[in-house]
Amino acid sequence: MDGVACSGGGSRLCSSGDGVSGGIGATDLDDGGSGGDKVVVQRGVGPAGIAIAACLNLLSIPNIVLEREDCIASLWKKNSYDRLKLHLAKKYCTLPHMPFPSHFPTFVSKYMFIQYLDNYVAQFNVNPLFSRSVESASHDGGEKWKVEARNAGSGEMEVFEGRFLVAATGENCEGFVPKVLGLEGYGGEVLHSSEYDNGHTYSGKDVLVVGCGNSGMEIAYDLCNCGARAAISIRSPVFPSIMSIDGDNIEFANGKTSKFHAIVFATGYKSNVRKWLKDDGALFNEDGMQEKRSPYHWKGENGLYCVGFARAGLFGISNDAQNIAKDISLILANKRIVEQSNK
């Protein structure tokens, strides 16, 4: 069998029969050619991850999906505010091969989108291995990717191997909080927008929201609706950027000082792909975002692919997932042709 096997000695080289997306067993990992191409190993199971897994399953390409959390789409399920909606019309936000139900509104709520994602996973038989935190992924110089992941349940290091590797952790992997002088000594509450649920606990309080993107504006609006006194730091004459914090006093770039009970940093997210991907072949820049430009921004070297890094939203994710699956399928088909011609 040319899939993933097991070894001992402090780490496990894991059998892909345990959690292969698409319900393909460990003895069914061959691509149909005599060489028995290895599975696709994929990290991440947000919308980007489940989209590429679904596309691979539809093409009968065995794949293993590794996820550090205990559920799909953890950013949506665990780290998003209650009033969140998709900011584009639903027709621009569907994943491949499955539209939103016709009765869904034009702008889909967080809870409807989560329902859609759960149904999508069931429809396309996506079966991730949860609680696997990938610590490194490297290429052996031949035709194999080696991925080392810590099993949060057993504490063991598990090793997965595959001919192809898809990085699907995306651009919103870790919350970003800028460095602010004195922030560690601030006496009020400090949180990132990913930790914010709603404004009910801030009723009657002064709250500073840092950032004026979609999340910042919506959170400020939600705070006001819940009886809080919200201000937004947006580099404007009213509340410009924070210069420093001294105890409860926040000093702004215009020299003014104000006090707030809490600070919500709606300052976005950052990629963490460069922390674990060792051989990216210049696919990513220093910030962990795609270095290559369209139309082949999703393809790297040695069977490496990425989805969810193009800053093109769910529409871009859908297109990239389909392109990646088709490209892998073409490579496997061409290999089978070569093998048969050499017989």
N, C-alpha and C positions, 0 to 999 in steps of 0.2 A: 504494500500500500504506500502510495506517494502522497501522504497528507501530513498530518502532524502526529507525532508519536510521543512516547513518554520516556523520561529518564529520571534517575534518582539523584541523590546527593545535594539536598538543600534547595533544588529547584526542579520543577516538573516540565518536561517537554510534553505538551498536552495532546491527548487524543481529541481530534476534532469531532468525534461522534458525540461529545458532550457539548452541545450548544452550537451546532452548525446551522446558520440561517437557511431557511428553506426546508428544514426537516431532513437533510441528507445525512445518512449515517456514515460512520467512519470508514466503512468498506466501499463507499460509493463516491470517493473523492476524485477518481480519474475523470478527465474531461472527455473521454471517449477515444483518445489517441493512446498508442502503446506506451508513450512516455509518461503518461499519468501526471499532467501538470498539477501543481499544488494549488491549494485554495487561495482565495483573496483574504488577506487579513486586514481588518478595518478597525480603526479606533474612533469612537464617538457614535452616539445614538440619539442626537437631537434630530430635527427635521432633515438636515443634510445626511446624517448617517442612515436613517431609515429609508430615505429616498434612494440612495445608492444600493442598499441591501435589497430593496424591492426590485430595482432594475436588474440586478445580478440574478435574483431568483427567477425572474421572468425569462431570463436567457439560460436558465439551468446551469449557472456558474456557481459552484460551491463557495461559500464564504463564511468566515467567522467574524462576529462583531463583538468587540470588547468595549465595555462601558464601566467607568469608575463608580458611577452612582448605582442606586438600586432600582431605577426605573428609566423608561425612555423620557426624553425631553424634560430633564430635571430643571432646566432653566425656566421653562414654562410652568412646571408643576410646583416647584419649590421656591423659586427665586424671582417671581414677578408680582407686581402689585395687582390688586383686585380689579380695578377698573380698566385694565389693559385691554386694548383691542388691536387687531391688525390695522396698520396705518394705510394700507392700500386696499382697493376693492378686491373681493375674494377671487375674481377671475385671474388676478395677477399673483395669487398666493397658493395655488394648488400644487401638490406634489405630483410626480409623474403617474399617469394612468388612473387617477381617481379624482374627479371634481368634488367640490363641496356639495352637500345636499341642496336641492333647489330651495328649500324653506329657510336656509340660513340667510341672515341679513347680508347686505352688501359689505359691511364692515364687521368682520367676525370677532366675537368676544374671546377673551382668553379661554373661558371654559368650553366654548364651542370648538375652538381650535384644538384643545386637548382631547376632546371627544373624537374629533376628526383624526388626530394622530393615533389614538388608541385603535380606532377602527381600521386605519391604514395598515398598522402593524399586523393586525389579525388577518386582514384581507390578503396580504402578500407574504404571510408566514415568516415574518422577521423574528428571529429568536436570539437575542443578544446574550452574551455571558456578562452578567452584572457583577458589580463589586470587584472589577479588575482594573487596577490603576496602572496604566502603562508607564514604565520607568525608562525604557529605552527601546529604540527600533533602529536596526542597522542592517546594511547590506553586506553580504559575504564576498562580493566581487564576482560571483558567478551568477546564479539564477535564484538566489534565495534571500528573502527578508527574514530577519530574526527579531521577534518582538518579545520583550520581557515584561511581564505584568505581575503585580502583587495582588494576590487573592486576599481581599479584606476579611473573608470568613475564616480561612485557614492560616493566613499569614505567610503562606508559601509563595515563592517566586515561580510563576509558570512561564514557560517558553513556548511561543507559537511561531511556526514557520510557514511561509507562503511565497509563491512566485511574485505576487503583486501585493502592494501595500496601499491602502487608501487612508489618508488623513482626513477625518471628517469632524474634527473637534471645532472647527470654525473660528470666526473672529471674535465670538462672544464667550470665550472660555473662562476668563477670570475677571472679576470686577476690578476696575482701575480707580484708585484714589490718588490724586496728585499729592506730592510732598508739600506740606504747609508748615512753616516754622511755628512751633509751639502746639501743634495739633495733639501731640501725645499728652499734653498737660491740660487739655480743654476739660472743663468741668461738666459740660452738658453731654447729651447723647450724640454719638457720631455713628452714622450708618451709610452704607452704599444703597443705591436704589434697588439692588437685588434683595436687600433685606427689608424693604418697605412693603407693607401689606395695604394699609389704608390709614387715613388721618384721624381715626376716632380717638386714639390714645393721646393725640396732640391738641385736642380741643382746648381753647383758651391759652395756648402757648405760642411763643414766637419761634418760628422754624425758618432756617435759612436753607434754601435749595440751591446747590451749586451746579450750574449747567442749564442750558436753555434748549436742549434738543427735545425730541418728542417726550421722553420720559420726564425730564425736568419740568416742562410746562404742564404735563398731565398731573404730576405729583403735586405741584404747587396749586393747581386747580382743585385737586382732591382735598388738600389740606384746608383750603378756604371753605369748601363745602362742608367740611367736618368741624368748622368753628375755630380753626387755628389761624394765626396771623402769619402768613407766609410771605417771604421775600425771596427774590431770585438774584443770585450773583451771576451777571452775564456780561461783565466788562462794559457796563453802562454808567452814566453819571449818577444813577440812583444807588445801585449796589454793584460796584465794579469788582474785579477779582480780589480775593483775599490775599493780603500781604503777610499777615502773621496773626497768631493767637496768643494772648497772654491771660491765662486763667479762663474767665468767662468773657473776656473782651476780645472781639474780633475786629482787627484793623484792616481797612480796605485800601485799595490803591490810591484813592483820592484823599487819604489821610483821615477819614472819618472812622469812628469807632462805635460799634453797637454790640448789644448783648442778645444772645438767642439761647433758647432752652435746648435746641437740637440743630444739628447740621445733617442734611441729606445730600450725599454726593451723587448726583445724576451725571457722572462724568464718563460713562461708557465702560467698555470692556477691552480686554486685550487678549491676544492669542498666546497660547503657551506651547505651541508646537516645537519651538526650538529647544525647549527644555528636555524633550524626550526623543526627538527625531535627529539621529546622528549623521545621516548621509542623505541630505536633501538635494544635493547637486544644484545648489543655487535656485531652487524652486521658490524659496521664501527669503524675504529680506530680514534685516536685523530685528524688526518688530514682529516677525512671525506672520507677515502678510505676503501674499503672492507677489513674486518679483516679475514673473512673466505676464505679458499682456495678451488680450484676446486675439485670436480665437482659441489658442491652445494653452491658455493659462492654467488649465487643470491637469496638465500632463508634465511630469518630470522625467528623470532618467531611471533606468533599471527597473521599470515596472512600478514606479511611484506615481500616485495620483493624489489630488486634493479636491475637496468640495466644501463650499461654505466659507471661502476666504476672499471671494471676488468683490465683496461689498455691493452685491447685486440683489440682495434680498432673497425671498423664497422663489421668485421667478428665475433668478440666476442659479439657485440651487437645483431646481428642477431640470433646467437645461444641461447643467454640468453633470449631474448624476446620469442622465441618459447618454451623454457623450462618452463618459468614462466606461460605462457598461458596454456600449457598442465597441469601443476601442479594445477593451480586454477580449471581448468575444471575437473580434477580427484577428487579434494576435493568436489566440488559441486555434482558430480555424486555419490560419496560414501555417501554423506549426504542424497541424494534422496533415495538411496537404504535402508539406515537405517530407514528413515521416513516411507517408504512403508512397511517394515517388521514389524514396530511397529503398523501398522493399524489393 
